[in-house]
């Protein structure tokens, strides 16, 4: 929610409070919905930022995983080529030593690094999924809370208590989606 929108809602709330008991109740509903909307908006922006950062980290980790995979394959192929090409030549012993060194490098460095990066990629992908689910939950909560504010405005124009109850219901749904977004974002999957 932008600052201008918050000021407009505060002005509307002040005007409503002057319109009697129904106006005060409607003003309270608008104020609560606006506060919930502000929370949902900040949470959505925060989740969006964390989602982008997680996607970037996941991509970097996957690139590192691929780099280690390529290094591992090249070293294994080089070791095999050294053995094949040097077989039966005077430099066979030297080629065997170099091939063993390459295989040791694969075992001690490339393969463990690749496995560590694979675990890191999995962890970061879970983070991406979490922040995606949170973002979606907060975005939908924002939309529903904005709808609740519109319904409150219509309720005021029509002096309709029923419409005000619909607005309160929308606020309740928005609040539930916010709680879900914070606590268990995978519960609601869109």
C-alpha positions as protocol buffer text, in pm:
chain_id: "A"
residue {
  index: 1
  type: UNK
  ca { x: 0 y: 0 z: 0 }
}
residue {
  index: 2
  type: UNK
  ca { x: 134 y: 340 z: -95 }
}
residue {
  index: 3
  type: UNK
  ca { x: 152 y: 638 z: 144 }
}
residue {
  index: 4
  type: UNK
  ca { x: -109 y: 824 z: -61 }
}
residue {
  index: 5
  type: UNK
  ca { x: -353 y: 535 z: -26 }
}
residue {
  index: 6
  type: UNK
  ca { x: -296 y: 523 z: 348 }
}
residue {
  index: 7
  type: UNK
  ca { x: -374 y: 895 z: 378 }
}
residue {
  index: 8
  type: UNK
  ca { x: -689 y: 854 z: 171 }
}
residue {
  index: 9
  type: UNK
  ca { x: -806 y: 571 z: 395 }
}
residue {
  index: 10
  type: UNK
  ca { x: -730 y: 773 z: 709 }
}
residue {
  index: 11
  type: UNK
  ca { x: -933 y: 1063 z: 569 }
}
residue {
  index: 12
  type: UNK
  ca { x: -1221 y: 829 z: 482 }
}
residue {
  index: 13
  type: UNK
  ca { x: -1206 y: 678 z: 830 }
}
residue {
  index: 14
  type: UNK
  ca { x: -1230 y: 1025 z: 987 }
}
residue {
  index: 15
  type: UNK
  ca { x: -1532 y: 1113 z: 770 }
}
residue {
  index: 16
  type: UNK
  ca { x: -1703 y: 785 z: 854 }
}
residue {
  index: 17
  type: UNK
  ca { x: -1656 y: 831 z: 1226 }
}
residue {
  index: 18
  type: UNK
  ca { x: -1867 y: 1145 z: 1201 }
}
residue {
  index: 19
  type: UNK
  ca { x: -2164 y: 953 z: 1051 }
}
residue {
  index: 20
  type: UNK
  ca { x: -2291 y: 783 z: 1366 }
}
residue {
  index: 21
  type: UNK
  ca { x: -2268 y: 432 z: 1508 }
}
residue {
  index: 22
  type: UNK
  ca { x: -2271 y: 251 z: 1172 }
}
residue {
  index: 23
  type: UNK
  ca { x: -2014 y: 495 z: 1037 }
}
residue {
  index: 24
  type: UNK
  ca { x: -1784 y: 437 z: 1334 }
}
residue {
  index: 25
  type: UNK
  ca { x: -1809 y: 62 z: 1294 }
}
residue {
  index: 26
  type: UNK
  ca { x: -1747 y: 85 z: 921 }
}
residue {
  index: 27
  type: UNK
  ca { x: -1452 y: 317 z: 988 }
}
residue {
  index: 28
  type: UNK
  ca { x: -1310 y: 63 z: 1231 }
}
residue {
  index: 29
  type: UNK
  ca { x: -1346 y: -213 z: 971 }
}
residue {
  index: 30
  type: UNK
  ca { x: -1174 y: 1 z: 705 }
}
residue {
  index: 31
  type: UNK
  ca { x: -892 y: 84 z: 950 }
}
residue {
  index: 32
  type: UNK
  ca { x: -837 y: -281 z: 1043 }
}
residue {
  index: 33
  type: UNK
  ca { x: -846 y: -392 z: 679 }
}
residue {
  index: 34
  type: UNK
  ca { x: -599 y: -116 z: 586 }
}
residue {
  index: 35
  type: UNK
  ca { x: -362 y: -224 z: 865 }
}
residue {
  index: 36
  type: UNK
  ca { x: -383 y: -587 z: 752 }
}
residue {
  index: 37
  type: UNK
  ca { x: -328 y: -475 z: 394 }
}
residue {
  index: 38
  type: UNK
  ca { x: -15 y: -285 z: 495 }
}
residue {
  index: 39
  type: UNK
  ca { x: 122 y: -596 z: 671 }
}
residue {
  index: 40
  type: UNK
  ca { x: 42 y: -816 z: 370 }
}
residue {
  index: 41
  type: UNK
  ca { x: 206 y: -566 z: 136 }
}
residue {
  index: 42
  type: UNK
  ca { x: 529 y: -550 z: 337 }
}
residue {
  index: 43
  type: UNK
  ca { x: 535 y: -929 z: 375 }
}
residue {
  index: 44
  type: UNK
  ca { x: 480 y: -978 z: 0 }
}
residue {
  index: 45
  type: UNK
  ca { x: 763 y: -738 z: -87 }
}
residue {
  index: 46
  type: UNK
  ca { x: 992 y: -908 z: 166 }
}
residue {
  index: 47
  type: UNK
  ca { x: 908 y: -1252 z: 28 }
}
residue {
  index: 48
  type: UNK
  ca { x: 961 y: -1129 z: -326 }
}
residue {
  index: 49
  type: UNK
  ca { x: 1307 y: -1000 z: -238 }
}
residue {
  index: 50
  type: UNK
  ca { x: 1400 y: -1324 z: -61 }
}
residue {
  index: 51
  type: UNK
  ca { x: 1264 y: -1522 z: -357 }
}
residue {
  index: 52
  type: UNK
  ca { x: 1484 y: -1335 z: -603 }
}
residue {
  index: 53
  type: UNK
  ca { x: 1793 y: -1375 z: -383 }
}
residue {
  index: 54
  type: UNK
  ca { x: 1719 y: -1747 z: -332 }
}
residue {
  index: 55
  type: UNK
  ca { x: 1674 y: -1801 z: -706 }
}
residue {
  index: 56
  type: UNK
  ca { x: 2007 y: -1630 z: -774 }
}
residue {
  index: 57
  type: UNK
  ca { x: 2186 y: -1836 z: -508 }
}
residue {
  index: 58
  type: UNK
  ca { x: 2028 y: -2154 z: -636 }
}
residue {
  index: 59
  type: UNK
  ca { x: 2137 y: -2073 z: -990 }
}
residue {
  index: 60
  type: UNK
  ca { x: 2492 y: -2000 z: -871 }
}
residue {
  index: 61
  type: UNK
  ca { x: 2505 y: -2325 z: -675 }
}
residue {
  index: 62
  type: UNK
  ca { x: 2377 y: -2521 z: -975 }
}
residue {
  index: 63
  type: UNK
  ca { x: 2642 y: -2360 z: -1197 }
}
residue {
  index: 64
  type: UNK
  ca { x: 2907 y: -2460 z: -944 }
}
residue {
  index: 65
  type: UNK
  ca { x: 2766 y: -2814 z: -940 }
}
residue {
  index: 66
  type: UNK
  ca { x: 2786 y: -2828 z: -1320 }
}
residue {
  index: 67
  type: UNK
  ca { x: 3142 y: -2692 z: -1312 }
}
residue {
  index: 68
  type: UNK
  ca { x: 3248 y: -2969 z: -1074 }
}
residue {
  index: 69
  type: UNK
  ca { x: 3071 y: -3226 z: -1290 }
}
residue {
  index: 70
  type: UNK
  ca { x: 3259 y: -3107 z: -1597 }
}
residue {
  index: 71
  type: UNK
  ca { x: 3592 y: -3103 z: -1411 }
}
residue {
  index: 72
  type: UNK
  ca { x: 3524 y: -3455 z: -1286 }
}
residue {
  index: 73
  type: UNK
  ca { x: 3439 y: -3584 z: -1634 }
}
residue {
  index: 74
  type: UNK
  ca { x: 3739 y: -3415 z: -1797 }
}
residue {
  index: 75
  type: UNK
  ca { x: 3980 y: -3550 z: -1533 }
}
residue {
  index: 76
  type: UNK
  ca { x: 3839 y: -3904 z: -1563 }
}
residue {
  index: 77
  type: UNK
  ca { x: 3861 y: -3890 z: -1943 }
}
residue {
  index: 78
  type: UNK
  ca { x: 4215 y: -3750 z: -1930 }
}
residue {
  index: 79
  type: UNK
  ca { x: 4320 y: -4030 z: -1694 }
}
residue {
  index: 80
  type: UNK
  ca { x: 4172 y: -4292 z: -1927 }
}
residue {
  index: 81
  type: UNK
  ca { x: 4336 y: -4132 z: -2232 }
}
residue {
  index: 82
  type: UNK
  ca { x: 4675 y: -4117 z: -2060 }
}
residue {
  index: 83
  type: UNK
  ca { x: 4656 y: -4489 z: -1984 }
}
residue {
  index: 84
  type: UNK
  ca { x: 4537 y: -4584 z: -2331 }
}
residue {
  index: 85
  type: UNK
  ca { x: 4778 y: -4367 z: -2528 }
}
residue {
  index: 86
  type: UNK
  ca { x: 5081 y: -4451 z: -2313 }
}
residue {
  index: 87
  type: UNK
  ca { x: 5018 y: -4826 z: -2302 }
}
residue {
  index: 88
  type: UNK
  ca { x: 5324 y: -5013 z: -2426 }
}
residue {
  index: 89
  type: UNK
  ca { x: 5538 y: -4699 z: -2461 }
}
residue {
  index: 90
  type: UNK
  ca { x: 5847 y: -4599 z: -2263 }
}
residue {
  index: 91
  type: UNK
  ca { x: 5642 y: -4329 z: -2085 }
}
residue {
  index: 92
  type: UNK
  ca { x: 5376 y: -4570 z: -1962 }
}
residue {
  index: 93
  type: UNK
  ca { x: 5490 y: -4549 z: -1596 }
}
residue {
  index: 94
  type: UNK
  ca { x: 5487 y: -4167 z: -1604 }
}
residue {
  index: 95
  type: UNK
  ca { x: 5141 y: -4168 z: -1766 }
}
residue {
  index: 96
  type: UNK
  ca { x: 5017 y: -4411 z: -1499 }
}
residue {
  index: 97
  type: UNK
  ca { x: 5138 y: -4175 z: -1221 }
}
residue {
  index: 98
  type: UNK
  ca { x: 4967 y: -3876 z: -1385 }
}
residue {
  index: 99
  type: UNK
  ca { x: 4647 y: -4076 z: -1442 }
}
residue {
  index: 100
  type: UNK
  ca { x: 4645 y: -4188 z: -1076 }
}
residue {
  index: 101
  type: UNK
  ca { x: 4691 y: -3824 z: -969 }
}
residue {
  index: 102
  type: UNK
  ca { x: 4394 y: -3721 z: -1182 }
}
residue {
  index: 103
  type: UNK
  ca { x: 4178 y: -3997 z: -1036 }
}
residue {
  index: 104
  type: UNK
  ca { x: 4284 y: -3897 z: -685 }
}
residue {
  index: 105
  type: UNK
  ca { x: 4186 y: -3537 z: -766 }
}
residue {
  index: 106
  type: UNK
  ca { x: 3846 y: -3662 z: -878 }
}
residue {
  index: 107
  type: UNK
  ca { x: 3798 y: -3869 z: -559 }
}
residue {
  index: 108
  type: UNK
  ca { x: 3930 y: -3612 z: -312 }
}
residue {
  index: 109
  type: UNK
  ca { x: 3820 y: -3281 z: -464 }
}
residue {
  index: 110
  type: UNK
  ca { x: 3579 y: -3282 z: -757 }
}
residue {
  index: 111
  type: UNK
  ca { x: 3337 y: -3554 z: -643 }
}
residue {
  index: 112
  type: UNK
  ca { x: 3305 y: -3427 z: -280 }
}
residue {
  index: 113
  type: UNK
  ca { x: 3261 y: -3069 z: -408 }
}
residue {
  index: 114
  type: UNK
  ca { x: 2997 y: -3188 z: -653 }
}
residue {
  index: 115
  type: UNK
  ca { x: 2810 y: -3375 z: -380 }
}
residue {
  index: 116
  type: UNK
  ca { x: 2825 y: -3073 z: -148 }
}
residue {
  index: 117
  type: UNK
  ca { x: 2697 y: -2847 z: -425 }
}
residue {
  index: 118
  type: UNK
  ca { x: 2415 y: -3093 z: -503 }
}
residue {
  index: 119
  type: UNK
  ca { x: 2301 y: -3075 z: -139 }
}
residue {
  index: 120
  type: UNK
  ca { x: 2330 y: -2695 z: -148 }
}
residue {
  index: 121
  type: UNK
  ca { x: 2124 y: -2679 z: -469 }
}
residue {
  index: 122
  type: UNK
  ca { x: 1852 y: -2894 z: -309 }
}
residue {
  index: 123
  type: UNK
  ca { x: 1843 y: -2674 z: 3 }
}
residue {
  index: 124
  type: UNK
  ca { x: 1831 y: -2354 z: -201 }
}
residue {
  index: 125
  type: UNK
  ca { x: 1557 y: -2492 z: -427 }
}
residue {
  index: 126
  type: UNK
  ca { x: 1350 y: -2562 z: -115 }
}
residue {
  index: 127
  type: UNK
  ca { x: 1406 y: -2197 z: -14 }
}
residue {
  index: 128
  type: UNK
  ca { x: 1287 y: -2086 z: -359 }
}
residue {
  index: 129
  type: UNK
  ca { x: 973 y: -2298 z: -320 }
}
residue {
  index: 130
  type: UNK
  ca { x: 909 y: -2159 z: 30 }
}
residue {
  index: 131
  type: UNK
  ca { x: 943 y: -1795 z: -73 }
}
residue {
  index: 132
  type: UNK
  ca { x: 732 y: -1854 z: -384 }
}
residue {
  index: 133
  type: UNK
  ca { x: 453 y: -1999 z: -171 }
}
residue {
  index: 134
  type: UNK
  ca { x: 482 y: -1715 z: 82 }
}
residue {
  index: 135
  type: UNK
  ca { x: 478 y: -1451 z: -189 }
}
residue {
  index: 136
  type: UNK
  ca { x: 170 y: -1601 z: -351 }
}
residue {
  index: 137
  type: UNK
  ca { x: -12 y: -1625 z: -20 }
}
residue {
  index: 138
  type: UNK
  ca { x: 63 y: -1263 z: 69 }
}
residue {
  index: 139
  type: UNK
  ca { x: -28 y: -1138 z: -280 }
}
residue {
  index: 140
  type: UNK
  ca { x: -366 y: -1309 z: -264 }
}
residue {
  index: 141
  type: UNK
  ca { x: -417 y: -1179 z: 91 }
}
residue {
  index: 142
  type: UNK
  ca { x: -349 y: -827 z: -42 }
}
residue {
  index: 143
  type: UNK
  ca { x: -607 y: -866 z: -318 }
}
residue {
  index: 144
  type: UNK
  ca { x: -871 y: -1000 z: -81 }
}
residue {
  index: 145
  type: UNK
  ca { x: -804 y: -725 z: 174 }
}
residue {
  index: 146
  type: UNK
  ca { x: -836 y: -462 z: -99 }
}
residue {
  index: 147
  type: UNK
  ca { x: -1164 y: -623 z: -196 }
}
residue {
  index: 148
  type: UNK
  ca { x: -1270 y: -602 z: 169 }
}
residue {
  index: 149
  type: UNK
  ca { x: -1195 y: -229 z: 173 }
}
residue {
  index: 150
  type: UNK
  ca { x: -1400 y: -182 z: -145 }
}
residue {
  index: 151
  type: UNK
  ca { x: -1686 y: -381 z: 9 }
}
residue {
  index: 152
  type: UNK
  ca { x: -1663 y: -160 z: 318 }
}
residue {
  index: 153
  type: UNK
  ca { x: -1692 y: 149 z: 99 }
}
residue {
  index: 154
  type: UNK
  ca { x: -1995 y: 3 z: -77 }
}
residue {
  index: 155
  type: UNK
  ca { x: -2146 y: -87 z: 260 }
}
residue {
  index: 156
  type: UNK
  ca { x: -2106 y: 273 z: 371 }
}
residue {
  index: 157
  type: UNK
  ca { x: -2260 y: 413 z: 52 }
}
residue {
  index: 158
  type: UNK
  ca { x: -2555 y: 176 z: 78 }
}
residue {
  index: 159
  type: UNK
  ca { x: -2568 y: 181 z: 459 }
}
residue {
  index: 160
  type: UNK
  ca { x: -2573 y: -198 z: 434 }
}
residue {
  index: 161
  type: UNK
  ca { x: -2477 y: -403 z: 737 }
}
residue {
  index: 162
  type: UNK
  ca { x: -2479 y: -719 z: 525 }
}
residue {
  index: 163
  type: UNK
  ca { x: -2220 y: -572 z: 287 }
}
residue {
  index: 164
  type: UNK
  ca { x: -2012 y: -471 z: 589 }
}
residue {
  index: 165
  type: UNK
  ca { x: -2021 y: -834 z: 705 }
}
residue {
  index: 166
  type: UNK
  ca { x: -1894 y: -941 z: 363 }
}
residue {
  index: 167
  type: UNK
  ca { x: -1611 y: -693 z: 405 }
}
residue {
  index: 168
  type: UNK
  ca { x: -1534 y: -838 z: 749 }
}
residue {
  index: 169
  type: UNK
  ca { x: -1540 y: -1189 z: 595 }
}
residue {
  index: 170
  type: UNK
  ca { x: -1294 y: -1080 z: 327 }
}
residue {
  index: 171
  type: UNK
  ca { x: -1074 y: -938 z: 604 }
}
residue {
  index: 172
  type: UNK
  ca { x: -1090 y: -1270 z: 788 }
}
residue {
  index: 173
  type: UNK
  ca { x: -986 y: -1459 z: 475 }
}
residue {
  index: 174
  type: UNK
  ca { x: -703 y: -1212 z: 415 }
}
residue {
  index: 175
  type: UNK
  ca { x: -587 y: -1253 z: 774 }
}
residue {
  index: 176
  type: UNK
  ca { x: -592 y: -1633 z: 744 }
}
residue {
  index: 177
  type: UNK
  ca { x: -387 y: -1616 z: 425 }
}
residue {
  index: 178
  type: UNK
  ca { x: -134 y: -1392 z: 601 }
}
residue {
  index: 179
  type: UNK
  ca { x: -101 y: -1633 z: 892 }
}
residue {
  index: 180
  type: UNK
  ca { x: -65 y: -1921 z: 645 }
}
residue {
  index: 181
  type: UNK
  ca { x: 202 y: -1723 z: 459 }
}
residue {
  index: 182
  type: UNK
  ca { x: 402 y: -1675 z: 778 }
}
residue {
  index: 183
  type: UNK
  ca { x: 347 y: -2014 z: 941 }
}
residue {
  index: 184
  type: UNK
  ca { x: 277 y: -2282 z: 679 }
}
residue {
  index: 185
  type: UNK
  ca { x: 295 y: -2136 z: 327 }
}
residue {
  index: 186
  type: UNK
  ca { x: 281 y: -2477 z: 158 }
}
residue {
  index: 187
  type: UNK
  ca { x: -67 y: -2532 z: 305 }
}
residue {
  index: 188
  type: UNK
  ca { x: -228 y: -2322 z: 33 }
}
residue {
  index: 189
  type: UNK
  ca { x: -82 y: -2386 z: -310 }
}
residue {
  index: 190
  type: UNK
  ca { x: -198 y: -2171 z: -601 }
}
